Amino acid sequence: EYGEDFPYEQIYAEKRKLAAAYIEEHGVPAKPGLHDCLAYAQSRHICCAVASSTPLVRIRQYLEQLAVLPYFELIQSGEEIERGKPFPDIFLTVCSKLGTEPANAIVLEDSANGLRAAAAAAIPSVWIPDMVDIPADVKKTVWKELHSLLEVPAALEELR
């Protein structure tokens, strides 16, 4: 969008540096409803996984700081995946490792590329908006749009 001369790598590196400094000072911010959502999943024996492009060491650090690491059966970092989101590879890898068919999984996402990856993997997705809106064509691929993780348990009850 900004052209080939746009210094994407330089700006992205600065963004990562600033984000790491913020988290170092303030800790990892928890999304409202995170603990309730994970407790619900655990009570219903719903397997939870993380599929993120973030390095594995950092994912584990964040989950430990939030005291939610034990809720996750699998943590899949994009470091081990050849093609990142919007390609479906990371979600398909998680499904394969967990022995779950994509149609029986659900992806919770806040990004357009994550939702594109879920759609490409034929996995129903829940969009929980964060700071950025998503394009209309991506919204059409979403199973549910929720305002926060607090709403996830009720949405999942619809499937039972």
Salt bridges, closest charged atoms under 4 A:
GLU14 OE1 - LYS17 NZ 3.46
GLU25 OE2 - HIS26 NE2 3.64
GLU80 OE1 - LYS97 NZ 3.88
ASP89 OD1 - ARG83 NH2 2.95
GLU109 OE2 - LYS85 NZ 2.88
ASP130 OD1 - LYS31 NZ 2.83
ASP133 OD1 - LYS139 NZ 3.28
GLU157 OE2 - ARG44 NE 3.23
GLU157 OE2 - ARG160 NE 3.76
GLU158 OE1 - LYS144 NZ 2.83
